[in-house]
């Protein structure tokens, strides 16, 4: 007998929860559950566990999305792509993923070259602005407490860090030109 695995989406009796995600392996189930057919959804193959872009899932439905977000959040991967969008699950605590070194790691990277992050979204907008010479927008939405303000600050942090690192490069170039000019003048004075 071939065993199928399902993710069941069961309506919770607890009013504070809207959905409960449960693995149900028919071969090891110790109790009988009665569920309506429309409450059973196909499970994605294991290769899609903790997938970075949910648009790539074989089966894209609410239980699969919630399961993926839950699994990524449990591994402290709070950013997940869903096609063109970046979904963030607020960890309600500081994580070491916002340092200036992380900002620079996302600079100039294509979306597929680095894990999902608000800095990747920021860099894409920045690169499109430079390439297309057109204004760009980043829309951050969510319910109260979802992390809109924090993520807006992260976008601003990204642009400020990039601007500061760009100034250092210009400073070094200018400093190098000034030093070269001074050296050439010294050669003239010696001659």
C-alpha positions in Angstrom: 0.0 0.0 0.0 1.4 3.4 -1.0 1.3 5.9 1.9 0.4 9.5 1.1 1.2 12.4 3.3 -1.1 15.3 3.7 -1.1 18.6 5.4 -4.5 19.1 6.9 -5.9 22.5 7.5 -8.3 22.0 10.4 -10.6 24.8 11.7 -9.6 25.4 15.3 -12.1 25.3 18.1 -10.0 27.9 19.9 -11.2 31.3 18.8 -7.7 32.8 19.1 -6.4 30.5 16.3 -7.8 30.5 12.9 -5.9 27.5 11.5 -3.9 24.6 12.8 -1.4 22.9 10.6 -0.9 19.2 11.1 1.1 16.5 9.4 -1.0 13.4 8.9 0.8 10.2 7.9 -1.9 7.6 7.3 0.4 4.7 8.1 1.1 5.9 11.7 -2.1 7.6 12.6 -3.3 6.3 16.0 -6.7 7.9 15.9 -9.3 8.4 13.3 -10.0 11.9 12.2 -13.1 12.8 10.3 -12.5 15.8 8.0 -14.3 17.1 5.0 -12.5 16.5 1.7 -12.2 20.3 1.0 -10.1 20.5 4.2 -7.4 18.3 2.9 -4.7 19.8 0.7 -1.9 18.2 -1.2 1.5 18.4 0.5 4.6 19.7 -1.3 7.5 17.4 -1.8 10.3 17.7 0.9 12.5 19.6 -1.5 10.2 22.5 -1.1 10.6 22.6 2.7 11.7 26.1 3.8 11.7 27.2 0.2 12.9 30.8 -0.3 10.3 31.7 -3.0 6.9 30.3 -2.3 5.9 31.0 -6.0 8.0 27.9 -6.9 5.9 25.5 -4.8 4.1 22.7 -6.6 1.0 23.1 -4.5 0.3 26.7 -3.6 -2.5 27.1 -1.0 -3.0 28.7 2.4 -1.8 25.6 4.5 1.3 25.2 2.4 2.2 28.9 2.7 1.6 29.0 6.4 3.6 25.8 6.9 6.5 27.2 4.9 6.5 30.4 6.8 6.3 28.5 10.1 9.2 26.3 9.3 11.3 29.2 8.1 10.5 31.3 11.1 11.5 28.3 13.4 14.9 28.5 11.7 15.0 32.3 12.2 14.6 32.9 8.5 12.1 35.7 8.8 12.1 36.8 5.2 10.5 34.8 2.4 9.7 35.7 -1.2 6.4 35.1 -2.8 6.9 36.0 -6.4 7.7 39.7 -6.5 6.8 40.2 -2.9 8.9 39.7 0.3 6.9 38.3 3.2 8.3 39.1 6.7 7.3 37.4 9.9 8.1 39.7 12.8 10.4 38.0 15.3 9.6 40.7 18.0 13.4 40.8 18.8 16.6 41.9 17.3 18.4 39.5 15.0 22.0 39.9 13.8 20.9 40.3 10.2 21.0 44.1 10.0 24.7 44.9 10.4 26.5 47.1 7.9 28.4 44.0 6.7 25.1 42.4 5.8 24.0 45.6 3.9 27.2 45.5 1.9 26.8 41.7 1.2 23.5 42.5 -0.5 24.8 45.4 -2.6 24.6 44.8 -6.3 23.4 41.2 -5.8 20.6 39.8 -7.9 17.6 38.4 -6.0 18.6 34.8 -6.6 22.2 35.3 -5.4 21.3 35.9 -1.8 18.7 34.7 0.7 15.4 36.7 1.0 15.9 40.0 2.9 14.6 43.5 3.1 18.1 44.6 2.0 17.6 42.7 -1.3 14.4 44.5 -2.0 16.1 47.8 -1.2 19.0 47.0 -3.4 16.8 46.0 -6.3 15.0 49.4 -6.1 18.3 51.2 -5.9 19.8 49.3 -8.9 16.6 49.9 -10.9 16.7 53.6 -10.0 20.3 53.9 -11.2 19.7 51.8 -14.4 16.4 53.1 -15.5 16.8 56.7 -14.1 13.3 56.5 -12.7 11.9 56.9 -9.2 11.2 53.6 -7.4 8.8 52.8 -4.6 8.9 50.2 -1.8 5.5 49.4 -0.3 5.5 48.0 3.2 2.1 46.9 4.5 0.7 44.9 7.4 -1.4 44.8 10.5 -0.5 46.7 13.7 2.7 45.2 15.2 3.6 43.4 11.9 7.0 45.3 11.7 6.2 48.0 9.2 8.1 50.7 11.0 11.1 48.5 11.7 11.3 47.4 8.1 11.0 51.0 6.9 13.9 51.8 9.2 15.9 48.9 7.6 15.2 50.3 4.1 16.5 53.7 5.2 19.5 52.0 6.9 20.3 50.3 3.7 20.3 53.5 1.7 22.3 55.4 4.3 24.9 52.6 4.5 25.2 52.5 0.7 25.5 56.3 0.5 28.2 56.3 3.2 30.2 53.5 1.6 29.9 55.3 -1.8 31.3 58.5 -0.2 34.3 56.5 1.1 35.0 55.3 -2.4 34.8 58.8 -3.8 37.0 60.1 -0.9 39.6 57.4 -1.6 39.6 58.2 -5.3 39.8 62.0 -4.6 42.5 61.4 -2.0 44.4 59.2 -4.5 44.2 62.0 -7.2 45.4 64.6 -4.7 48.3 62.5 -3.6 49.3 61.8 -7.2 49.1 65.6 -8.0 51.2 66.4 -4.9 53.8 63.8 -5.9 53.9 65.2 -9.5 54.4 68.7 -8.1 57.2 67.6 -5.9 58.9 66.1 -8.9 58.6 69.4 -10.7 60.1 71.3 -7.6 63.0 68.9 -7.4 63.8 69.2 -11.1 
